[in-house]
Every structure is written in structure tokens, then in C-alpha cells.
Amino acid sequence: MAAALRLARAAGRRGEVPVGAVVVSQGRIAGRGANRPIGARDPTAHAEMTAIRRAARAEGNYRLTGATLYVTLEPCLMCLGAMVHARIDRLVFGARDPKVGSTSLLRKARRGLNHRFEIEGGVRAEECAAALRAFFHGRRARARRAARS
């Protein structure tokens, strides 16, 4: 999770929502990703998607069986779908996302899926949430200053 937090902070410095993700396979980081939908002009350029794509290339396989995905924010439905298709074995996330976090939906829909994986939430949650709060606090402060100018 420490590597994912570093990636999240770097994304925040670039003006992206600070979310970072790493895929660990066979005891090493196989793929890294940080949010970049704004910079990439790509709505699918979430940290999880980037990390999964890079891990699949590194592993030479679109199946990432045995891998764990660590991400600083609870994934959205798109990212969870990618995890199912990649056959990720385990998801570990930090802060919950009450707006678009989808792990509760996945838990309800598991019977119909062809792949299931372990989900662990709340790992270093306060640290992950603090990075998000600081980012949005700074964004709101800049907007207020701009409105006064």
C-alpha cells in the first residue's frame, strides 16, 4: 500500500485525483498505476486499469491469477470488472468511496460471476483518505481565490 500511496500523491501533484494502485505478482510489483484520466484524456485511465494493463504486459498474460491489487481508494464498477476479467485473486483497498465505490455491489452479484476474489478494505484508510481530503481542500481553496479575483 505504501507504493500505491506514493503513486497517489504523485497523481495529486499533477492535478489528478490522488489514487494509486499496484499489482503484486509472485512477491514483486508487476504493474503500477496512478490516476490520469485528465492528462490522458481517457475516462478509463484509472489507477487500477493502468496497473492491470502494465502487469498483464509484464507477465505476458491477460490473466493475472495469483496477483493482488492494492489501491488507495475503493474501486469503481469499471475497475472491478477489469479485475474479474484479469482473474485477480485479491483486492486490498484503503479508503472507502461512498459515491462510486462498488465492492458492496460486487459482493451481492458474486453468484453470477465466473471469477471471485478476496476483498479487504480499510488498509491504511486514514492515510489514503487524508490524501484525497487534502487534494480536494486545495482545489476548493484555489477555486475560492479565483472567484474573488
Residue frames as a rotation matrix with the C-alpha (Angstrom) as fourth column:
MET 1
0.572 0.821 0.000 0.00
0.821 -0.572 0.000 0.00
0.000 0.000 -1.000 0.00
ALA 2
0.215 -0.570 -0.793 2.97
0.300 -0.734 0.609 2.32
-0.930 -0.368 0.013 0.58
ALA 3
-0.796 -0.516 0.317 3.84
0.424 -0.101 0.900 2.19
-0.432 0.851 0.299 -3.14
ALA 4
-0.140 0.840 0.524 0.21
0.928 -0.074 0.366 2.91
0.346 0.537 -0.769 -4.07
LEU 5
0.635 0.337 -0.695 0.18
0.639 -0.735 0.228 5.91
-0.434 -0.589 -0.682 -1.70
ARG 6
-0.343 -0.826 -0.447 3.32
0.245 -0.538 0.807 7.31
-0.907 0.167 0.387 -3.34
LEU 7
-0.783 0.109 0.612 1.69
0.619 0.045 0.784 6.98
0.058 0.993 -0.102 -6.76
ALA 8
0.290 0.956 -0.038 -1.50
0.946 -0.280 0.163 8.64
0.145 -0.083 -0.986 -5.45
ARG 9
0.377 -0.211 -0.902 0.42
0.416 -0.831 0.368 11.64
-0.828 -0.514 -0.226 -4.12
ALA 10
-0.739 -0.674 0.017 2.24
0.269 -0.271 0.924 12.00
-0.618 0.687 0.381 -7.44
ALA 11
-0.398 0.691 0.603 -1.09
0.865 0.064 0.498 11.98
0.305 0.720 -0.623 -9.28
GLY 12
0.555 0.623 -0.551 -2.37
0.794 -0.595 0.126 14.72
-0.249 -0.507 -0.825 -6.96
ARG 13
-0.117 -0.695 -0.709 0.67
0.243 -0.713 0.658 16.87
-0.963 -0.095 0.253 -7.71
ARG 14
-0.924 -0.195 0.328 -0.19
0.346 -0.061 0.936 16.55
-0.162 0.979 0.124 -11.41
GLY 15
-0.689 0.712 -0.135 -3.76
-0.710 -0.700 -0.074 17.74
-0.148 0.045 0.988 -10.75
GLU 16
-0.326 0.564 -0.758 -5.33
-0.248 0.723 0.645 14.29
0.912 0.398 -0.096 -10.98
VAL 17
0.676 0.551 0.490 -7.49
-0.658 0.152 0.737 12.83
0.332 -0.820 0.465 -8.22
PRO 18
-0.250 -0.946 0.205 -4.87
-0.940 0.186 -0.287 11.18
0.234 -0.264 -0.936 -5.98
VAL 19
0.774 0.398 0.492 -5.42
-0.475 0.879 0.035 7.46
-0.419 -0.261 0.870 -6.45
GLY 20
-0.201 -0.883 -0.424 -2.60
-0.973 0.231 -0.018 4.97
0.114 0.409 -0.905 -6.85
ALA 21
0.825 0.471 0.312 -2.53
-0.492 0.870 -0.013 1.24
-0.278 -0.143 0.950 -7.48
VAL 22
-0.366 -0.894 -0.258 -0.03
-0.930 0.342 0.133 -1.59
-0.031 0.289 -0.957 -7.73
VAL 23
0.821 0.469 -0.326 -0.41
-0.492 0.870 0.013 -5.19
0.290 0.150 0.945 -8.84
VAL 24
-0.151 -0.845 0.513 1.78
-0.943 0.279 0.181 -7.60
-0.296 -0.456 -0.839 -6.90
SER 25
0.862 0.326 -0.388 2.50
-0.452 0.841 -0.298 -10.94
0.228 0.432 0.872 -8.52
GLN 26
0.636 -0.609 -0.475 4.90
0.527 0.791 -0.310 -13.58
0.564 -0.053 0.824 -7.22
GLY 27
0.436 -0.403 -0.804 6.12
0.835 -0.151 0.529 -11.25
-0.334 -0.903 0.271 -4.48
ARG 28
-0.707 -0.682 -0.186 7.03
0.555 -0.698 0.453 -8.33
-0.439 0.217 0.872 -6.73
ILE 29
0.078 0.707 -0.703 5.29
-0.150 -0.689 -0.709 -5.30
-0.986 0.161 0.052 -8.20
ALA 30
-0.375 -0.132 0.917 4.29
0.764 0.516 0.387 -6.28
-0.524 0.847 -0.092 -11.73
GLY 31
-0.210 0.366 0.906 2.30
0.736 -0.551 0.394 -3.14
0.644 0.750 -0.153 -12.57
ARG 32
-0.613 0.000 -0.790 1.92
0.597 -0.656 -0.462 0.39
-0.518 -0.755 0.402 -11.23
GLY 33
-0.271 0.535 0.800 -0.71
0.736 -0.421 0.530 2.99
0.621 0.732 -0.280 -11.96
ALA 34
-0.728 0.151 -0.668 -1.81
0.389 -0.712 -0.584 6.42
-0.564 -0.685 0.460 -10.89
ASN 35
0.376 0.925 0.049 -4.97
0.631 -0.217 -0.745 8.22
-0.678 0.311 -0.666 -11.88
ARG 36
-0.692 -0.619 -0.371 -4.52
0.158 -0.632 0.759 10.05
-0.704 0.467 0.535 -15.17
PRO 37
0.035 0.765 0.643 -7.87
0.922 0.224 -0.317 10.47
-0.386 0.604 -0.697 -16.94
ILE 38
0.766 0.229 -0.601 -7.38
0.086 -0.962 -0.258 14.24
-0.637 0.145 -0.757 -17.25
GLY 39
-0.037 -0.903 -0.428 -3.84
-0.575 -0.331 0.748 14.13
-0.817 0.274 -0.507 -18.61
ALA 40
-0.801 -0.270 0.534 -4.51
0.172 0.751 0.638 11.15
-0.573 0.603 -0.555 -20.87
ARG 41
-0.450 0.763 -0.464 -7.92
-0.876 -0.478 0.064 12.50
-0.172 0.435 0.884 -21.94
ASP 42
-0.510 0.198 -0.837 -9.16
-0.215 0.913 0.347 8.98
0.833 0.357 -0.423 -21.25
PRO 43
0.194 0.677 0.710 -12.04
-0.888 -0.187 0.421 8.25
0.418 -0.712 0.565 -18.87
THR 44
0.914 0.134 -0.383 -10.72
-0.022 0.959 0.284 4.70
0.405 -0.251 0.879 -18.39
ALA 45
0.026 -1.000 -0.004 -7.25
0.065 0.005 -0.998 5.82
0.998 0.026 0.065 -17.24
HIS 46
0.840 0.265 0.474 -7.94
-0.465 -0.098 0.880 4.97
0.280 -0.959 0.041 -13.60
ALA 47
-0.023 -0.906 0.422 -5.02
-0.996 0.057 0.068 3.87
-0.085 -0.419 -0.904 -11.43
GLU 48
0.101 0.131 0.986 -6.33
-0.347 0.933 -0.089 0.30
-0.932 -0.334 0.140 -11.27
MET 49
0.938 0.313 0.147 -6.77
0.036 0.334 -0.942 0.00
-0.344 0.889 0.302 -15.03
THR 50
0.581 -0.793 -0.185 -3.26
-0.705 -0.377 -0.601 1.30
0.407 0.479 -0.778 -15.70
ALA 51
-0.177 -0.659 0.731 -1.72
-0.910 0.393 0.134 -1.04
-0.375 -0.641 -0.670 -13.10
ILE 52
0.383 0.402 0.832 -3.60
-0.095 0.913 -0.397 -4.05
-0.919 0.073 0.388 -14.50
ARG 53
0.988 -0.023 -0.151 -2.60
-0.151 -0.012 -0.988 -3.22
0.021 1.000 -0.016 -18.10
ARG 54
0.273 -0.962 0.018 1.05
-0.893 -0.260 -0.367 -2.85
0.358 0.084 -0.930 -17.14
ALA 55
-0.142 -0.286 0.948 1.03
-0.715 0.692 0.102 -6.03
-0.685 -0.663 -0.303 -15.06
ALA 56
0.736 0.470 0.488 -0.52
-0.011 0.728 -0.685 -8.02
-0.677 0.499 0.541 -17.90
ARG 57
0.822 -0.508 -0.255 2.19
-0.402 -0.201 -0.894 -6.78
0.403 0.837 -0.369 -20.27
ALA 58
-0.032 -0.894 0.448 4.93
-0.993 -0.023 -0.116 -7.54
0.114 -0.448 -0.887 -17.73
GLU 59
-0.099 0.075 0.992 3.54
-0.500 0.859 -0.115 -11.02
-0.861 -0.507 -0.047 -17.04
GLY 60
-0.848 -0.217 -0.483 2.93
-0.527 0.267 0.807 -11.72
-0.046 0.939 -0.341 -20.73
ASN 61
-0.731 0.657 -0.185 -0.61
0.615 0.751 0.239 -12.81
0.296 0.061 -0.953 -19.98
TYR 62
-0.432 0.656 0.619 -4.01
-0.348 -0.754 0.557 -11.16
0.832 0.025 0.554 -19.72
ARG 63
0.689 0.573 -0.443 -4.77
0.168 0.469 0.867 -13.43
0.705 -0.672 0.227 -16.78
LEU 64
-0.219 -0.747 0.627 -3.21
-0.552 -0.435 -0.711 -12.28
0.804 -0.502 -0.318 -13.51
THR 65
0.739 0.499 -0.453 -4.04
0.020 0.656 0.754 -15.31
0.673 -0.566 0.475 -11.39
GLY 66
0.273 -0.607 -0.746 -2.33
0.927 0.373 0.036 -15.26
0.256 -0.702 0.665 -8.04
ALA 67
-0.605 -0.542 0.583 -1.98
0.453 -0.837 -0.307 -11.46
0.654 0.079 0.752 -8.13
THR 68
0.057 0.561 -0.826 -3.09
0.937 -0.316 -0.150 -8.92
-0.345 -0.765 -0.544 -5.54
LEU 69
-0.119 -0.008 0.993 -4.18
0.545 -0.836 0.058 -5.41
0.830 0.548 0.104 -6.48
TYR 70
-0.247 -0.017 -0.969 -3.51
0.888 -0.404 -0.220 -2.72
-0.388 -0.915 0.115 -3.88
VAL 71
-0.283 0.216 0.934 -5.33
0.572 -0.744 0.345 0.58
0.770 0.632 0.088 -4.44
THR 72
-0.963 -0.246 -0.107 -5.74
0.233 -0.572 -0.786 3.64
0.132 -0.782 0.609 -2.24
LEU 73
-0.539 0.842 -0.027 -9.46
-0.774 -0.508 -0.378 4.11
-0.332 -0.183 0.925 -2.95
GLU 74
-0.209 0.577 0.789 -12.29
0.090 0.815 -0.572 1.61
-0.974 -0.048 -0.222 -3.23
PRO 75
-0.947 -0.289 0.140 -12.62
0.146 0.001 0.989 0.77
-0.286 0.957 0.041 -6.95
CYS 76
-0.251 0.854 -0.455 -15.47
-0.853 -0.417 -0.313 1.75
-0.457 0.310 0.834 -9.22
LEU 77
0.544 0.596 0.591 -17.55
-0.250 0.787 -0.564 -0.79
-0.801 0.159 0.577 -11.12
MET 78
0.832 -0.296 -0.469 -15.43
-0.482 0.033 -0.875 -0.48
0.275 0.954 -0.116 -14.29
CYS 79
-0.148 -0.980 0.131 -12.24
-0.909 0.083 -0.409 -1.30
0.390 -0.180 -0.903 -12.38
LEU 80
-0.159 0.168 0.973 -13.88
-0.647 0.727 -0.231 -4.20
-0.746 -0.666 -0.008 -10.53
GLY 81
0.869 0.494 0.014 -14.99
-0.283 0.520 -0.806 -5.59
-0.405 0.697 0.592 -13.89
ALA 82
0.458 -0.790 -0.408 -11.40
-0.669 -0.005 -0.743 -5.43
0.585 0.614 -0.531 -15.14
MET 83
-0.380 -0.596 0.708 -10.26
-0.916 0.350 -0.197 -7.29
-0.130 -0.723 -0.679 -12.01
VAL 84
0.380 0.593 0.710 -12.79
-0.394 0.798 -0.456 -10.06
-0.837 -0.107 0.537 -12.69
HIS 85
0.969 0.018 -0.248 -11.63
-0.243 0.278 -0.930 -10.38
0.052 0.961 0.273 -16.32
ALA 86
0.164 -0.985 -0.055 -7.95
-0.765 -0.092 -0.637 -10.33
0.622 0.146 -0.769 -15.29
ARG 87
0.599 0.168 -0.783 -8.63
0.225 0.903 0.366 -13.03
0.769 -0.395 0.503 -12.68
ILE 88
-0.314 -0.618 0.720 -7.04
-0.575 -0.480 -0.662 -11.00
0.755 -0.622 -0.205 -9.87
ASP 89
-0.297 0.158 -0.942 -7.01
0.517 0.856 -0.019 -13.17
0.803 -0.493 -0.336 -6.72
ARG 90
0.027 0.206 -0.978 -7.18
0.984 -0.177 -0.010 -10.44
-0.176 -0.962 -0.207 -4.11
LEU 91
0.129 0.075 0.989 -8.13
0.348 -0.937 0.026 -6.77
0.929 0.341 -0.147 -3.83
VAL 92
-0.074 -0.173 -0.982 -6.80
0.979 -0.199 -0.038 -4.63
-0.189 -0.965 0.184 -0.99
PHE 93
0.023 0.118 0.993 -8.02
0.506 -0.858 0.090 -1.04
0.862 0.500 -0.080 -0.83
GLY 94
-0.878 -0.437 -0.195 -7.58
0.411 -0.478 -0.777 1.89
0.246 -0.762 0.599 1.52
ALA 95
-0.804 0.565 -0.185 -10.36
-0.330 -0.683 -0.651 4.46
-0.494 -0.463 0.736 1.77
ARG 96
-0.283 0.820 0.497 -13.98
0.781 0.498 -0.378 3.65
-0.557 0.281 -0.781 1.04
ASP 97
-0.998 0.067 -0.016 -15.67
-0.062 -0.771 0.633 5.59
0.030 0.633 0.774 -1.75
PRO 98
-0.514 0.857 0.036 -19.28
0.244 0.186 -0.952 6.26
-0.822 -0.481 -0.305 -0.73
LYS 99
0.019 0.540 -0.841 -20.16
-0.697 -0.596 -0.399 7.74
-0.717 0.594 0.365 -4.15
VAL 100
0.471 0.148 -0.870 -18.86
-0.852 0.332 -0.405 5.25
0.229 0.931 0.283 -6.71
GLY 101
-0.651 -0.673 0.351 -17.14
-0.747 0.651 -0.137 2.52
-0.137 -0.352 -0.926 -4.71
SER 102
0.148 0.775 -0.614 -18.58
-0.901 0.362 0.240 -0.76
0.408 0.518 0.752 -5.87
THR 103
-0.824 -0.516 -0.233 -17.27
-0.398 0.821 -0.410 -3.56
0.403 -0.245 -0.882 -3.67
SER 104
-0.576 0.682 0.450 -20.65
-0.376 0.268 -0.887 -3.90
-0.725 -0.681 0.102 -1.94
LEU 105
0.388 0.693 -0.607 -22.31
-0.874 0.066 -0.482 -4.38
-0.294 0.717 0.631 -5.36
LEU 106
-0.208 -0.564 -0.799 -19.73
-0.750 0.617 -0.240 -6.99
0.628 0.549 -0.551 -6.29
ARG 107
-0.918 -0.130 0.375 -20.34
-0.369 0.629 -0.684 -8.90
-0.147 -0.766 -0.626 -3.08
LYS 108
-0.085 0.978 0.189 -24.06
-0.515 0.120 -0.849 -9.04
-0.853 -0.169 0.493 -3.92
ALA 109
0.585 0.345 -0.734 -23.51
-0.801 0.104 -0.589 -10.08
-0.126 0.933 0.337 -7.55
ARG 110
-0.358 -0.912 0.202 -20.90
-0.854 0.407 0.325 -12.80
-0.378 -0.056 -0.924 -6.91
ARG 111
0.026 0.393 0.919 -23.20
-0.073 0.918 -0.390 -15.73
-0.997 -0.057 0.052 -7.64
GLY 112
0.883 0.450 0.135 -23.43
0.110 0.082 -0.991 -14.77
-0.457 0.889 0.023 -11.32
LEU 113
0.514 -0.756 -0.405 -19.71
-0.849 -0.515 -0.115 -14.15
-0.122 0.403 -0.907 -11.88
ASN 114
0.870 -0.246 -0.426 -17.26
0.025 0.886 -0.462 -16.64
0.492 0.392 0.777 -13.35
HIS 115
-0.196 -0.952 -0.234 -14.46
0.525 0.100 -0.845 -15.42
0.828 -0.289 0.481 -11.06
ARG 116
0.905 0.424 0.034 -14.41
0.173 -0.440 0.881 -14.40
0.389 -0.792 -0.471 -7.42
PHE 117
-0.166 -0.986 0.016 -11.66
0.375 -0.078 -0.924 -12.76
0.912 -0.147 0.383 -5.42
GLU 118
0.036 0.050 -0.998 -10.96
0.999 -0.018 0.035 -11.83
-0.016 -0.999 -0.051 -1.85
ILE 119
0.193 0.071 0.979 -11.68
0.253 -0.967 0.020 -8.21
0.948 0.244 -0.205 -0.87
GLU 120
0.032 -0.237 -0.971 -10.05
0.997 -0.059 0.047 -6.43
-0.068 -0.970 0.234 2.06
GLY 121
0.324 0.162 0.932 -10.89
0.399 -0.917 0.021 -2.79
0.858 0.365 -0.362 2.68
GLY 122
0.971 0.169 0.167 -9.72
-0.040 -0.575 0.817 -0.18
0.234 -0.800 -0.552 5.12
VAL 123
0.403 -0.898 -0.177 -5.97
0.909 0.370 0.194 -0.82
-0.109 -0.239 0.965 4.85
ARG 124
-0.674 -0.663 -0.325 -4.22
0.669 -0.735 0.111 2.43
-0.313 -0.143 0.939 5.81
ALA 125
0.099 0.877 0.471 -7.62
0.972 -0.187 0.144 4.01
0.214 0.443 -0.871 5.22
GLU 126
0.685 0.189 -0.704 -6.94
0.473 -0.850 0.233 7.23
-0.554 -0.493 -0.671 7.14
GLU 127
-0.329 -0.890 -0.315 -3.73
0.148 -0.378 0.914 7.90
-0.933 0.255 0.256 5.20
CYS 128
-0.692 0.133 0.709 -5.47
0.720 0.198 0.665 7.23
-0.052 0.971 -0.233 1.90
ALA 129
0.388 0.918 0.077 -8.46
0.914 -0.394 0.100 9.40
0.122 0.032 -0.992 2.82
ALA 130
0.375 -0.317 -0.871 -6.19
0.375 -0.807 0.456 12.21
-0.848 -0.498 -0.184 4.04
ALA 131
-0.738 -0.659 0.146 -4.50
0.364 -0.207 0.908 12.41
-0.568 0.723 0.393 0.62
LEU 132
-0.365 0.700 0.613 -7.92
0.850 -0.017 0.526 12.78
0.379 0.714 -0.589 -1.02
ARG 133
0.588 0.608 -0.534 -9.15
0.786 -0.586 0.198 15.35
-0.193 -0.535 -0.822 1.52
ALA 134
-0.066 -0.712 -0.699 -6.01
0.311 -0.681 0.663 17.46
-0.948 -0.173 0.266 1.10
PHE 135
-0.817 -0.234 0.528 -6.33
0.553 -0.054 0.832 17.37
-0.166 0.971 0.173 -2.68
PHE 136
-0.056 0.896 0.440 -9.98
0.852 -0.187 0.490 18.47
0.521 0.402 -0.753 -2.72
HIS 137
0.516 0.134 -0.846 -9.40
0.683 -0.660 0.312 21.05
-0.517 -0.739 -0.433 0.03
GLY 138
-0.479 -0.798 -0.367 -6.65
0.310 -0.544 0.779 22.61
-0.821 0.259 0.508 -2.10
ARG 139
-0.713 0.278 0.644 -8.84
0.669 -0.008 0.743 22.54
0.212 0.961 -0.181 -5.19
ARG 140
0.392 0.916 -0.083 -11.72
0.887 -0.353 0.297 24.29
0.243 -0.190 -0.951 -3.37
ALA 141
0.283 -0.366 -0.887 -9.34
0.515 -0.722 0.462 26.91
-0.809 -0.588 -0.016 -1.92
ARG 142
-0.797 -0.596 0.095 -7.95
0.373 -0.362 0.854 27.69
-0.475 0.717 0.511 -5.39
ALA 143
-0.352 0.756 0.551 -11.49
0.816 -0.039 0.576 28.00
0.458 0.653 -0.604 -6.76
ARG 144
0.574 0.556 -0.601 -12.45
0.793 -0.562 0.237 30.44
-0.206 -0.613 -0.763 -3.97
ARG 145
-0.177 -0.724 -0.666 -9.34
0.337 -0.681 0.650 32.56
-0.925 -0.110 0.365 -4.63
ALA 146
-0.861 -0.141 0.489 -10.09
0.504 -0.100 0.858 32.59
-0.072 0.985 0.157 -8.36
ALA 147
0.065 0.977 0.201 -13.70
0.927 -0.133 0.350 33.63
0.369 0.164 -0.915 -7.72
ARG 148
0.525 0.088 -0.847 -12.53
0.609 -0.734 0.301 36.60
-0.595 -0.673 -0.439 -5.61
SER 149
-0.500 -0.849 -0.171 -10.09
0.438 -0.418 0.796 37.79
-0.747 0.323 0.581 -8.27
